[in-house]
C-alpha cells in the first residue's frame, strides 16, 4: 500500500493527538477548525481506517491512531535530521518542544527562550506545561522533545531504557504567604484557617509544608491545587493560603505587593532534571536547549536572596 500523505497533515494529526481536541489543535496551528477536521478526514481516507474517536468533548486516538502516531513521530525526527544534514553552515537549528513542570515553566522557561533566541537564533523553542509524573512517557512517546522537571517523581526508581537524563541546577522553594498573616497577633489560629496551595500535584514541597505546619503549629491544613505559579501567588496574596514558590522569583517586588516568606517553615532544594530520548549529537537542537537550561539554572541560583 502506498500512502500519499503531506507533512502538514501529519503536523495537524500530531497536534490533535497531543491536545485531544480539534479546536485546540486549530488554535495551536493557526488554522480554522474546519481545516483541521478536513486534514484528519483526508488522512483517515488515505490510511483506510479511523484514527481518532470523536467524543462529545474532544477526541481520543483509536488503536490504529496510536500506531500511526508512533510512526508520525519517527517521520518528524527524520525530517529534522535531514534539515540538519542539509545545513551547510553547521549552525544548530530545529524546533524543540519543551515540556516543563509548572514551577519551572513559569520561573525558567521565559529566560530559556530569550537565551536560546540569542545563542541559537535558528532554534525554535515551543513550551508547554507537563505533569512531573508523565515526564518519561511524554519523552518516550514523542509528545515532547525535552522534559524539564523537578523532584524525585520524574524518574521513579530509575530512568526507562532509551531515556537520557541530565542533572541541572537545583530549584530552591520557600513558603510564601500574605504579609497580613504575619501581622496577626494570633498566628497559630490564622494558620489553622489557611490552605496549602499546591502548584505541582506531584511535587513533594507542599507535602513537606503540611508536615511542618502539623509539627510546628498543630494544624492540619487542606491542600488545594492552584494550577499554576501565578494562581498560587494570587491566592497567597489574597490571604487564601501558603504556597511553596521558587526563591528565585520571590524578591523585593513580592514584598512590596503584599507577599512575604513565612519564617519558621522549611525551605527546600529540589533536584531538577532534563530528560530526552536517545543519544543526541553535541550540536543537536535538543542538546543546545538543554545546555541553555543549565545556564539559566546557574544564573538563577546565583541571584541574591
N, C-alpha and C positions, 0 to 999 in steps of 0.2 A: 504494500500500500504506500502510495506517495502522497505526502501531505504538503499542500501549498499554503504555508502559514506565514503571515507577516509579523515582524518583530513588534509592531505597535499593538497587534492583537495579543501577543504574549505578554506585553507590558501591562495591558489592560487586565488580562486574566490574573497576573501576579498581584496587582493592587486589589482586585475583587477578593482574591483568596486571602490576602493579608488583612483587609479591613472588614470582610464579611458583609459587604454592602455595595450595591451598585451606586447608590447615592454618594457614599463616602469616597468610593473609587473615582467617580466623576469629579468630585471636588478636588481630590488629590492630584489628578492628572490635568485638570483644567478643561475637561470635556463636558458636553451636555450628557445628561443621564441616558438619553436615547442613543447616543453614540456608544456608550459603554454596553448597553443592552444589545446593540447591533453587533459589536465586536464579539461578545460572548456567544451570541446565537450563531454567528458565522463560524467561530471556532468549533462549536459543537456539531455544526453541519459538516465541516471538513473532517473532523475526527470520527464522526458517525456515532457518537454516544453523548449522553448528558454528562456535563462536567460539574454543574452546580445544582443543588436543590433550591428552588425559590421558596422562601419561607415568608410568613406574614411580616416578620421584622428582620430583613436581611437575607443572606444566603449562606449555604454550607456546602462544602465540597462533597461530591459523590466519591465513591471508591475510585472510579476512573479519574475524577478530578484530582485526587491526591497523587495518583501515579503521574498524571500529566504535569502537576506542579513540580514534582521532583525533577523531571526532565527539562522543564522550562527553566528552572534554576541553573541546571548544567549548561543550557544554551547561553544564558546570560554570562556565565563565567567564561565560556569560550569566547564570546564576543568581546569581553573585557580583555582577555589575554591577547586576542587579535589586535585590538586597539593599541595595547602596549607594545606588541611586536612591530607594528607599523609606525610607531612614534620615532622618527629619525633622531630627534634631539635627546632622547633618553629621559626627558623630563617626566616626572611622576604625574600621572593623570588617571582619571576614572571617577566613578560615583560610588561612595561608600555609605551604606545605610547603617547608622549607629543607633543601637538600642541602649538606653540608659535608664537606670533606676531613678525614681522620682527625685531623690535628693541630689543625685549627680546631674540629672537633666537640667535642673534649674539653677545649679551653682557652678557647673563646669562646662556645660556644652556651649554656652554663649562664647566664652573665651576660646574654647576649642575651635569653633567655626571661624572666629576672627583670625586666630593664629594660622589656621590652615589656609585661609584666603591669602595671607601674606606670604607664607612659606611655600605653599603648593597651589598656585593660582589655578591650575588645571584639575585640581581635585575638588569634587563637589560632595559636601557632607550633608546627608539627609537624616535628621534626628527624629527619634520617636521614643515615647515612654515604654519601658519594658519592665514587667514584674520580675523581681530578682529570681524567684523560683523557676522562671521559664527561660533563663538565660541560655543554658546549654541547648535546650530544644530549639529555641529561636535561631541559634547559630547553626545547628545541625541541619535544620530544615531549609536554611537559606532565607528565612524571614528577615534576618539582619546579617550584615557582613561582619560587624564588630559589636560586641556587647560590653558595656562598661557598668559594672555592678559592684555593690559594696556588701560586706558581711560574709559570713560563712555559708549561708544558704545557697549561694551562687553555684557552689561545687558539690555540696553534699559530702559524701565520703571521698570522692576522687573525680577528676575530670574524665569525661567519656572519651572513648577512643576517637582519635582524629581531631580533638579539640585542643588548640594551643592556648595556654594560659600565661599571662604576664602580670607580675605584681606591679602595681602602680603606687604612688604615694598615698598614705592613709588619709582618711577623712575624719576630722575631729568634729563631734557634735556636742552641743551644750543645751541645757534646759532653759527655755525662754518662756517668759510669761509677761502679762501686763504689769507695768510699773505700779499700778494701783494695788496690785496684790501684795507687794512687799510693804506697802504703806499701811496695810491693815493691822490694827493692834491685836486682832485675833487671827493670826496667820494659820494655825492648825485648822481652825474652823473654816477659814477661807479655802484652804487646800482641799478640805473634805468635799466641797461643793464643785470642785473643778474636774474636768475630764483630761485624760491624757490623749493628745492629738497625734495619731499615727500617720506619718507621711507615706511610708512604705510598709504595707502589712507584713512583709516577710523580714523586715529589719528588726534586729534584737534590741535596738536602742530604747524603744518605748516599753519593752518588757522589763529592761533594767530600771527604767524610771518608775514603773509601777512598783517594783520590788523595793526601791529606795523610799518611795512615799509610804509604803506599808511599814517598812522597818523604822524609818526616822520619825514619822508623824502619825502612825497608827491609822492611816486612811486606806480605803480600798477604792481607788478611782475607776470609773468606767473608761474604756478605751474606745475612742471614736476615730474612724478613718477620715482624715482631712482631704485626701485625694491628691493634694499637690503641696509643694513647699509654700506657694503663695497663699493657698487656702489655710494652711496651718498657721501662717504668720498673721493673717487677718483674724482668725478665730482667737488666737492668743492675745492679740491686741485688744480685741473686744472683751477680754476677760472670761472667755469661754473655757479655756484650758491651758495646759502646759505642753509645749512641743519641743522635741529634740531637733534643733536646727544646726546646719553646718556653722562652725565657729567662724569660718572664713567669710560668711555672709552676715555675721552679726557684728556690727560696729557702732560708731557714733551715730550713724543715720538711724539705726534701730532705737537707740536710747532716746534720741530726740523725738521719735514718733511713738513713744509710749511702751516700748518693749525693753526688757532687761533680762540679763542672765540671772537665774534664781540661785542664790548661794546655798550651800549645804546639800546640793543634789549632784549626782555624778556627771562628769564629763567623760566621754568615750572616744577612743580612737578606733575607727572601723577600717578594716582592710579593704582595699579597692583593687579590683582585677579587671583585666581586659581579656576577652575570650574571642577567638575566631577559629574558623575551620581550616585544617590543612596547613602545610608548610608554605609560607609566603616568602618571596624574594625580598631582599633588603630595600628594593626600590619600589615595591608594590604600594598601591594607594592605601590598602588596609594597614600595612606596617607604618607608613608615613603618618597616618592619623593616630595610630597607637602611640608613636613617639611624641606627637604633639600633645596627646592626652597626658603623658607622663610629665612633659614640660609644664603644662598648665597646673598639674597637681603640685609640682615642686614650687612653682611661683606662688600658688595659693597658700601652701603650707608656710611659706616664708613671710607672709604678711604679718605685721604686728597685731597682737591681740587687742 
